[in-house]
Amino acid sequence: MKKNTFSRRTLLHNTVHLAVLSSAPVLLQACKKAEFRCDDVSGLSAQDAELRAALEYVDRSPHDTAKSCASCAFYVANDENQCGQCTLVKGPIHPLGYCNSWAAKG
Ligand code: SF4
């Protein structure tokens, strides 16, 4: 007669796999929201694009959230997970972005 080999270890193992697989779509959606981009400068004049480049704007601050557009005095926020604006740098601005004109909010 064959012995039942289904153990608590197997049950735990399968439960963990099921939990990981069932949460994958939620995690994927969260990653997509965090990864929106604000680097389309196709609508800018040459002068505005040059200023943006001269100030070395990037979508991801090298200083993390300690110095990012969201904490800059010149940033104008939009809805969550959307590009904002800047009163100095034209074009779409990422809240996690940064440029050399960063200034702390007063
Ligand atoms: Fe971001 Fe620079 Fe504008 Fe500040 S000045 S909001 S750091 S682009």
Backbone and ligand atoms as CSV (ligand in chain L), in Angstrom:
chain,resi,resn,atom,element,x,y,z
A,1,MET,N,N,0.834,-1.182,0.000
A,1,MET,CA,C,0.000,0.000,0.000
A,1,MET,C,C,0.886,1.255,0.000
A,2,LYS,N,N,0.513,2.236,-0.814
A,2,LYS,CA,C,1.319,3.456,-0.909
A,2,LYS,C,C,1.019,4.381,0.270
A,3,LYS,N,N,2.088,4.919,0.860
A,3,LYS,CA,C,1.940,5.798,2.012
A,3,LYS,C,C,1.646,7.228,1.540
A,4,ASN,N,N,0.791,7.928,2.268
A,4,ASN,CA,C,0.477,9.311,1.920
A,4,ASN,C,C,1.684,10.196,2.230
A,5,THR,N,N,2.273,10.827,1.205
A,5,THR,CA,C,3.500,11.613,1.378
A,5,THR,C,C,3.227,13.113,1.500
A,6,PHE,N,N,1.989,13.498,1.597
A,6,PHE,CA,C,1.643,14.914,1.714
A,6,PHE,C,C,1.954,15.396,3.125
A,7,SER,N,N,2.958,16.227,3.272
A,7,SER,CA,C,3.403,16.642,4.601
A,7,SER,C,C,3.047,18.106,4.853
A,8,ARG,N,N,3.259,18.509,6.090
A,8,ARG,CA,C,3.049,19.918,6.427
A,8,ARG,C,C,4.032,20.793,5.653
A,9,ARG,N,N,5.240,20.276,5.452
A,9,ARG,CA,C,6.239,21.025,4.685
A,9,ARG,C,C,5.754,21.277,3.256
A,10,THR,N,N,5.186,20.260,2.643
A,10,THR,CA,C,4.667,20.407,1.284
A,10,THR,C,C,3.513,21.403,1.259
A,11,LEU,N,N,2.645,21.325,2.255
A,11,LEU,CA,C,1.517,22.256,2.328
A,11,LEU,C,C,2.017,23.695,2.466
A,12,LEU,N,N,2.992,23.918,3.353
A,12,LEU,CA,C,3.553,25.255,3.558
A,12,LEU,C,C,4.222,25.758,2.277
A,13,HIS,N,N,4.991,24.894,1.647
A,13,HIS,CA,C,5.680,25.242,0.405
A,13,HIS,C,C,4.679,25.684,-0.670
A,14,ASN,N,N,3.627,24.917,-0.852
A,14,ASN,CA,C,2.623,25.237,-1.863
A,14,ASN,C,C,1.849,26.510,-1.508
A,15,THR,N,N,1.604,26.731,-0.222
A,15,THR,CA,C,0.896,27.934,0.210
A,15,THR,C,C,1.712,29.183,-0.086
A,16,VAL,N,N,3.014,29.127,0.159
A,16,VAL,CA,C,3.884,30.273,-0.121
A,16,VAL,C,C,3.905,30.566,-1.618
A,17,HIS,N,N,4.014,29.533,-2.427
A,17,HIS,CA,C,4.006,29.729,-3.883
A,17,HIS,C,C,2.708,30.367,-4.343
A,18,LEU,N,N,1.601,29.903,-3.807
A,18,LEU,CA,C,0.295,30.448,-4.179
A,18,LEU,C,C,0.193,31.921,-3.782
A,19,ALA,N,N,0.693,32.262,-2.588
A,19,ALA,CA,C,0.634,33.654,-2.122
A,19,ALA,C,C,1.464,34.554,-3.028
A,20,VAL,N,N,2.651,34.105,-3.416
A,20,VAL,CA,C,3.524,34.911,-4.286
A,20,VAL,C,C,2.880,35.101,-5.649
A,21,LEU,N,N,2.352,34.029,-6.210
A,21,LEU,CA,C,1.736,34.115,-7.534
A,21,LEU,C,C,0.485,34.993,-7.529
A,22,SER,N,N,-0.305,34.929,-6.471
A,22,SER,CA,C,-1.534,35.717,-6.439
A,22,SER,C,C,-1.266,37.201,-6.239
A,23,SER,N,N,-0.112,37.576,-5.653
A,23,SER,CA,C,0.191,38.992,-5.444
A,23,SER,C,C,0.972,39.588,-6.611
A,24,ALA,N,N,1.396,38.804,-7.568
A,24,ALA,CA,C,2.213,39.299,-8.680
A,24,ALA,C,C,1.537,40.420,-9.474
A,25,PRO,N,N,0.247,40.298,-9.840
A,25,PRO,CA,C,-0.366,41.398,-10.601
A,25,PRO,C,C,-0.391,42.713,-9.833
A,26,VAL,N,N,-0.609,42.670,-8.529
A,26,VAL,CA,C,-0.632,43.890,-7.714
A,26,VAL,C,C,0.756,44.516,-7.685
A,27,LEU,N,N,1.786,43.712,-7.493
A,27,LEU,CA,C,3.164,44.216,-7.469
A,27,LEU,C,C,3.556,44.803,-8.815
A,28,LEU,N,N,3.168,44.134,-9.888
A,28,LEU,CA,C,3.490,44.607,-11.229
A,28,LEU,C,C,2.834,45.959,-11.491
A,29,GLN,N,N,1.579,46.113,-11.074
A,29,GLN,CA,C,0.867,47.380,-11.265
A,29,GLN,C,C,1.554,48.504,-10.489
A,30,ALA,N,N,1.988,48.219,-9.248
A,30,ALA,CA,C,2.670,49.226,-8.432
A,30,ALA,C,C,3.978,49.651,-9.082
A,31,CYS,N,N,4.701,48.708,-9.651
A,31,CYS,CA,C,5.963,49.031,-10.323
A,31,CYS,C,C,5.716,49.906,-11.543
A,32,LYS,N,N,4.675,49.596,-12.293
A,32,LYS,CA,C,4.363,50.394,-13.492
A,32,LYS,C,C,4.065,51.834,-13.105
A,33,LYS,N,N,3.323,52.033,-12.006
A,33,LYS,CA,C,2.976,53.389,-11.587
A,33,LYS,C,C,4.218,54.166,-11.210
A,34,ALA,N,N,5.161,53.510,-10.519
A,34,ALA,CA,C,6.366,54.193,-10.068
A,34,ALA,C,C,7.308,54.492,-11.213
A,35,GLU,N,N,7.141,53.821,-12.339
A,35,GLU,CA,C,8.099,53.956,-13.411
A,35,GLU,C,C,7.634,54.839,-14.565
A,36,PHE,N,N,6.658,55.710,-14.338
A,36,PHE,CA,C,6.266,56.588,-15.434
A,36,PHE,C,C,7.422,57.551,-15.725
A,37,ARG,N,N,7.466,58.019,-16.949
A,37,ARG,CA,C,8.582,58.859,-17.381
A,37,ARG,C,C,8.113,60.269,-17.714
A,38,CYS,N,N,9.012,61.218,-17.553
A,38,CYS,CA,C,8.721,62.616,-17.853
A,38,CYS,C,C,9.876,63.185,-18.678
A,39,ASP,N,N,10.229,62.494,-19.724
A,39,ASP,CA,C,11.387,62.916,-20.507
A,39,ASP,C,C,11.056,63.244,-21.969
A,40,ASP,N,N,9.769,63.433,-22.257
A,40,ASP,CA,C,9.382,63.787,-23.629
A,40,ASP,C,C,9.519,65.303,-23.811
A,41,VAL,N,N,10.548,65.708,-24.505
A,41,VAL,CA,C,10.793,67.138,-24.707
A,41,VAL,C,C,10.474,67.556,-26.142
A,42,SER,N,N,9.700,66.734,-26.838
A,42,SER,CA,C,9.419,67.005,-28.244
A,42,SER,C,C,8.610,68.290,-28.446
A,43,GLY,N,N,7.869,68.731,-27.442
A,43,GLY,CA,C,7.061,69.947,-27.584
A,43,GLY,C,C,7.787,71.214,-27.177
A,44,LEU,N,N,9.034,71.099,-26.772
A,44,LEU,CA,C,9.757,72.284,-26.299
A,44,LEU,C,C,10.450,73.025,-27.441
A,45,SER,N,N,10.609,74.321,-27.245
A,45,SER,CA,C,11.421,75.089,-28.194
A,45,SER,C,C,12.878,74.676,-28.000
A,46,ALA,N,N,13.703,74.984,-28.966
A,46,ALA,CA,C,15.118,74.651,-28.875
A,46,ALA,C,C,15.750,75.324,-27.664
A,47,GLN,N,N,15.349,76.556,-27.401
A,47,GLN,CA,C,15.903,77.306,-26.267
A,47,GLN,C,C,15.526,76.631,-24.943
A,48,ASP,N,N,14.246,76.229,-24.806
A,48,ASP,CA,C,13.807,75.578,-23.565
A,48,ASP,C,C,14.475,74.219,-23.392
A,49,ALA,N,N,14.643,73.491,-24.493
A,49,ALA,CA,C,15.312,72.190,-24.417
A,49,ALA,C,C,16.771,72.361,-24.031
A,50,GLU,N,N,17.407,73.425,-24.530
A,50,GLU,CA,C,18.808,73.691,-24.177
A,50,GLU,C,C,18.955,74.027,-22.704
A,51,LEU,N,N,18.023,74.828,-22.175
A,51,LEU,CA,C,18.075,75.182,-20.758
A,51,LEU,C,C,17.890,73.934,-19.894
A,52,ARG,N,N,16.941,73.093,-20.301
A,52,ARG,CA,C,16.691,71.845,-19.567
A,52,ARG,C,C,17.952,70.973,-19.539
A,53,ALA,N,N,18.606,70.897,-20.682
A,53,ALA,CA,C,19.829,70.091,-20.765
A,53,ALA,C,C,20.970,70.754,-19.991
A,54,ALA,N,N,21.058,72.084,-20.069
A,54,ALA,CA,C,22.135,72.800,-19.382
A,54,ALA,C,C,22.032,72.636,-17.865
A,55,LEU,N,N,20.800,72.552,-17.372
A,55,LEU,CA,C,20.602,72.369,-15.929
A,55,LEU,C,C,20.663,70.896,-15.542
A,56,GLU,N,N,20.901,70.040,-16.562
A,56,GLU,CA,C,21.102,68.598,-16.354
A,56,GLU,C,C,19.925,67.933,-15.651
A,57,TYR,N,N,18.714,68.271,-16.123
A,57,TYR,CA,C,17.517,67.638,-15.559
A,57,TYR,C,C,17.558,66.129,-15.806
A,58,VAL,N,N,17.198,65.359,-14.775
A,58,VAL,CA,C,17.059,63.904,-14.897
A,58,VAL,C,C,15.781,63.470,-14.187
A,59,ASP,N,N,15.183,62.355,-14.649
A,59,ASP,CA,C,13.946,61.834,-14.068
A,59,ASP,C,C,14.156,61.200,-12.700
A,60,ARG,N,N,15.386,60.827,-12.387
A,60,ARG,CA,C,15.683,60.208,-11.086
A,60,ARG,C,C,16.807,60.968,-10.416
A,61,SER,N,N,16.502,61.564,-9.295
A,61,SER,CA,C,17.501,62.346,-8.578
A,61,SER,C,C,18.626,61.463,-8.058
A,62,PRO,N,N,19.871,61.913,-8.205
A,62,PRO,CA,C,20.987,61.170,-7.612
A,62,PRO,C,C,21.003,61.305,-6.092
A,63,HIS,N,N,20.160,62.171,-5.561
A,63,HIS,CA,C,20.089,62.390,-4.106
A,63,HIS,C,C,18.854,61.742,-3.496
A,64,ASP,N,N,18.194,60.868,-4.265
A,64,ASP,CA,C,16.945,60.225,-3.831
A,64,ASP,C,C,15.913,61.288,-3.449
A,65,THR,N,N,15.104,61.013,-2.439
A,65,THR,CA,C,14.038,61.955,-2.105
A,65,THR,C,C,14.537,63.121,-1.255
A,66,ALA,N,N,15.798,63.054,-0.776
A,66,ALA,CA,C,16.339,64.163,0.019
A,66,ALA,C,C,16.383,65.442,-0.816
A,67,LYS,N,N,16.713,65.301,-2.093
A,67,LYS,CA,C,16.716,66.425,-3.029
A,67,LYS,C,C,16.084,65.928,-4.316
A,68,SER,N,N,14.802,66.150,-4.442
A,68,SER,CA,C,14.104,65.767,-5.671
A,68,SER,C,C,13.162,66.896,-6.044
A,69,CYS,N,N,12.631,66.833,-7.239
A,69,CYS,CA,C,11.734,67.902,-7.685
A,69,CYS,C,C,10.561,68.085,-6.720
A,70,ALA,N,N,10.053,66.981,-6.159
A,70,ALA,CA,C,8.908,67.083,-5.251
A,70,ALA,C,C,9.222,67.933,-4.024
A,71,SER,N,N,10.507,68.013,-3.658
A,71,SER,CA,C,10.874,68.809,-2.482
A,71,SER,C,C,11.539,70.126,-2.880
A,72,CYS,N,N,11.400,70.507,-4.135
A,72,CYS,CA,C,12.025,71.729,-4.656
A,72,CYS,C,C,11.022,72.890,-4.664
A,73,ALA,N,N,11.521,74.070,-4.390
A,73,ALA,CA,C,10.692,75.270,-4.331
A,73,ALA,C,C,10.053,75.609,-5.677
A,74,PHE,N,N,10.631,75.132,-6.768
A,74,PHE,CA,C,10.134,75.482,-8.101
A,74,PHE,C,C,9.156,74.462,-8.682
A,75,TYR,N,N,8.900,73.391,-7.944
A,75,TYR,CA,C,8.065,72.298,-8.466
A,75,TYR,C,C,6.580,72.608,-8.296
A,76,VAL,N,N,5.808,72.299,-9.336
A,76,VAL,CA,C,4.346,72.425,-9.315
A,76,VAL,C,C,3.781,71.028,-9.532
A,77,ALA,N,N,3.223,70.452,-8.480
A,77,ALA,CA,C,2.757,69.066,-8.525
A,77,ALA,C,C,1.501,68.912,-9.374
A,78,ASN,N,N,1.342,67.705,-9.902
A,78,ASN,CA,C,0.140,67.314,-10.647
A,78,ASN,C,C,-0.518,66.202,-9.833
A,79,ASP,N,N,-1.468,65.477,-10.429
A,79,ASP,CA,C,-2.072,64.332,-9.760
A,79,ASP,C,C,-1.010,63.278,-9.490
A,80,GLU,N,N,-1.310,62.378,-8.562
A,80,GLU,CA,C,-0.378,61.305,-8.214
A,80,GLU,C,C,-0.036,60.478,-9.448
A,81,ASN,N,N,1.217,60.094,-9.555
A,81,ASN,CA,C,1.722,59.272,-10.661
A,81,ASN,C,C,1.614,59.962,-12.014
A,82,GLN,N,N,1.713,61.292,-12.011
A,82,GLN,CA,C,1.750,62.053,-13.259
A,82,GLN,C,C,2.876,63.077,-13.177
A,83,CYS,N,N,3.394,63.442,-14.327
A,83,CYS,CA,C,4.444,64.452,-14.375
A,83,CYS,C,C,3.895,65.780,-13.882
A,84,GLY,N,N,4.741,66.506,-13.155
A,84,GLY,CA,C,4.387,67.846,-12.730
A,84,GLY,C,C,5.040,68.869,-13.643
A,85,GLN,N,N,5.156,70.093,-13.129
A,85,GLN,CA,C,5.792,71.160,-13.887
A,85,GLN,C,C,6.800,71.876,-12.999
A,86,CYS,N,N,7.605,72.696,-13.633
A,86,CYS,CA,C,8.613,73.478,-12.914
A,86,CYS,C,C,8.529,74.910,-13.416
A,87,THR,N,N,8.688,75.867,-12.508
A,87,THR,CA,C,8.618,77.264,-12.921
A,87,THR,C,C,9.913,77.734,-13.582
A,88,LEU,N,N,10.975,76.928,-13.506
A,88,LEU,CA,C,12.245,77.265,-14.169
A,88,LEU,C,C,12.478,76.440,-15.430
A,89,VAL,N,N,12.252,75.122,-15.315
A,89,VAL,CA,C,12.570,74.177,-16.388
A,89,VAL,C,C,11.272,73.794,-17.099
A,90,LYS,N,N,11.205,74.019,-18.384
A,90,LYS,CA,C,9.995,73.711,-19.152
A,90,LYS,C,C,9.917,72.226,-19.477
A,91,GLY,N,N,8.700,71.771,-19.714
A,91,GLY,CA,C,8.478,70.374,-20.080
A,91,GLY,C,C,8.011,69.564,-18.881
A,92,PRO,N,N,7.703,68.287,-19.116
A,92,PRO,CA,C,7.226,67.432,-18.023
A,92,PRO,C,C,8.326,67.192,-16.993
A,93,ILE,N,N,7.949,67.244,-15.724
A,93,ILE,CA,C,8.917,67.107,-14.630
A,93,ILE,C,C,8.477,65.976,-13.702
A,94,HIS,N,N,9.378,65.050,-13.470
A,94,HIS,CA,C,9.067,63.910,-12.591
A,94,HIS,C,C,9.233,64.339,-11.123
A,95,PRO,N,N,8.298,63.949,-10.252
A,95,PRO,CA,C,8.463,64.310,-8.833
A,95,PRO,C,C,9.747,63.752,-8.222
A,96,LEU,N,N,10.281,62.673,-8.796
A,96,LEU,CA,C,11.535,62.099,-8.294
A,96,LEU,C,C,12.750,62.625,-9.062
A,97,GLY,N,N,12.529,63.620,-9.930
A,97,GLY,CA,C,13.596,64.153,-10.757
A,97,GLY,C,C,14.494,65.133,-10.012
A,98,TYR,N,N,15.383,65.742,-10.768
A,98,TYR,CA,C,16.352,66.660,-10.157
A,98,TYR,C,C,17.052,67.466,-11.253
A,99,CYS,N,N,17.470,68.679,-10.917
A,99,CYS,CA,C,18.350,69.445,-11.787
A,99,CYS,C,C,19.269,70.286,-10.917
A,100,ASN,N,N,20.216,70.950,-11.543
A,100,ASN,CA,C,21.232,71.706,-10.793
A,100,ASN,C,C,20.694,72.984,-10.153
A,101,SER,N,N,19.426,73.333,-10.423
A,101,SER,CA,C,18.854,74.515,-9.794
A,101,SER,C,C,17.972,74.162,-8.604
A,102,TRP,N,N,18.086,72.939,-8.110
A,102,TRP,CA,C,17.246,72.535,-6.979
A,102,TRP,C,C,17.402,73.503,-5.821
A,103,ALA,N,N,16.279,73.871,-5.208
A,103,ALA,CA,C,16.278,74.732,-4.018
A,103,ALA,C,C,15.203,74.233,-3.067
A,104,ALA,N,N,15.553,74.137,-1.811
A,104,ALA,CA,C,14.611,73.610,-0.814
A,104,ALA,C,C,13.374,74.494,-0.718
A,105,LYS,N,N,12.241,73.850,-0.526
A,105,LYS,CA,C,11.001,74.609,-0.308
A,105,LYS,C,C,11.138,75.431,0.969
A,106,GLY,N,N,10.656,76.659,0.933
A,106,GLY,CA,C,10.798,77.542,2.076
A,106,GLY,C,C,9.919,77.252,3.240
L,1,SF4,FE1,FE,13.139,69.942,-10.429
L,1,SF4,FE2,FE,15.122,71.606,-11.049
L,1,SF4,FE3,FE,12.641,72.393,-11.390
L,1,SF4,FE4,FE,13.581,72.113,-8.945
L,1,SF4,S1,S,14.308,73.602,-10.448
L,1,SF4,S2,S,11.581,71.387,-9.697
L,1,SF4,S3,S,14.970,70.365,-9.186
L,1,SF4,S4,S,13.636,70.699,-12.464
